[in-house]
């Protein structure tokens, strides 16, 4: 169950990052509220996961999901660069997160 909570925390982190971008573009209170909900939910799910998982592992995986997801959302939704080197490094981050899951 802790790993499910951790994945939800990462997805909420991705949502929060996307809402930062939306807030910078729109500058309205709805975007700000969604930003707070995204990051607040992310911290709640991370806290739930850390009741069982080691802090270092949980934080590294959560950060990896957020970083990779944010980069992918930028590529898909906002036309950011899809250079092969960028994709390679995203895959390396995901590989490291999977490795931590295998050894934790």
C-alpha positions as CSV (number, residue, x, y, z in Angstrom):
1,X,0.0,0.0,0.0
2,X,2.9,2.3,0.7
3,X,4.1,2.1,-2.9
4,X,0.7,2.9,-4.2
5,X,0.6,6.0,-1.9
6,X,4.0,7.0,-3.2
7,X,3.0,6.7,-6.8
8,X,-0.1,8.9,-6.0
9,X,2.2,11.4,-4.3
10,X,4.3,11.5,-7.4
11,X,1.3,12.0,-9.7
12,X,0.0,14.8,-7.4
13,X,3.5,16.4,-7.6
14,X,3.3,16.3,-11.4
15,X,-0.1,18.0,-11.2
16,X,1.2,20.6,-8.8
17,X,4.1,21.4,-11.2
18,X,1.7,21.7,-14.1
19,X,-0.4,24.1,-12.1
20,X,2.6,26.3,-11.4
21,X,2.9,26.7,-15.1
22,X,-0.8,27.4,-15.5
23,X,-0.7,29.9,-12.6
24,X,2.2,31.8,-14.2
25,X,0.2,32.0,-17.5
26,X,-3.3,32.7,-16.2
27,X,-2.6,34.4,-12.8
28,X,-6.0,33.5,-11.4
29,X,-7.1,32.1,-8.0
30,X,-8.4,28.9,-9.5
31,X,-5.0,27.9,-10.8
32,X,-3.5,28.9,-7.4
33,X,-6.1,26.7,-5.5
34,X,-5.3,23.8,-7.8
35,X,-1.6,24.3,-7.2
36,X,-2.1,24.1,-3.4
37,X,-4.3,21.1,-3.7
38,X,-1.8,19.3,-5.9
39,X,1.2,19.9,-3.6
40,X,-0.9,19.4,-0.5
41,X,-2.1,16.0,-1.7
42,X,1.4,15.1,-2.7
43,X,2.7,15.7,0.8
44,X,-0.1,13.8,2.4
45,X,0.4,10.7,0.2
46,X,4.2,11.0,0.7
47,X,3.7,11.1,4.5
48,X,1.5,8.0,4.2
49,X,4.2,6.2,2.2
50,X,6.9,7.1,4.7
51,X,5.1,5.3,7.5
52,X,6.4,2.1,6.0
53,X,9.1,3.0,3.5
54,X,12.5,4.4,4.4
55,X,12.7,8.1,4.1
56,X,15.5,8.2,1.6
57,X,13.9,5.7,-0.7
58,X,10.4,7.4,-0.5
59,X,11.8,10.8,-1.1
60,X,14.1,9.7,-4.0
61,X,11.2,7.9,-5.8
62,X,8.8,10.8,-5.1
63,X,11.3,13.3,-6.5
64,X,12.0,11.1,-9.5
65,X,8.4,10.7,-10.4
66,X,7.8,14.4,-10.1
67,X,10.9,15.4,-12.1
68,X,10.3,12.9,-14.9
69,X,6.6,13.6,-15.0
70,X,7.2,17.4,-15.0
71,X,9.6,17.1,-17.9
72,X,7.3,14.8,-19.8
73,X,4.3,17.1,-19.3
74,X,6.4,20.0,-20.5
75,X,7.3,18.1,-23.6
76,X,3.8,16.9,-24.3
77,X,1.7,19.9,-23.2
78,X,4.0,22.9,-23.6
79,X,6.2,22.0,-26.6
80,X,9.4,21.7,-24.7
81,X,12.4,20.1,-26.4
82,X,12.1,16.3,-27.1
83,X,15.9,15.9,-27.7
84,X,17.1,12.3,-27.4
85,X,19.6,13.3,-24.6
86,X,16.8,14.7,-22.5
87,X,14.8,11.5,-22.9
88,X,17.9,9.5,-22.1
89,X,18.3,11.3,-18.8
90,X,14.6,11.0,-17.9
91,X,15.0,7.2,-18.5
92,X,18.0,7.2,-16.2
93,X,16.0,8.9,-13.4
94,X,13.2,6.3,-13.9
95,X,15.8,3.5,-13.9
96,X,17.2,4.7,-10.6
97,X,13.7,4.9,-9.0
98,X,13.0,1.4,-10.1
99,X,16.3,0.3,-8.7
100,X,15.4,1.8,-5.4
101,X,12.1,-0.1,-5.4
102,X,14.0,-3.4,-6.1
103,X,16.4,-3.0,-3.2
104,X,14.0,-1.4,-0.6
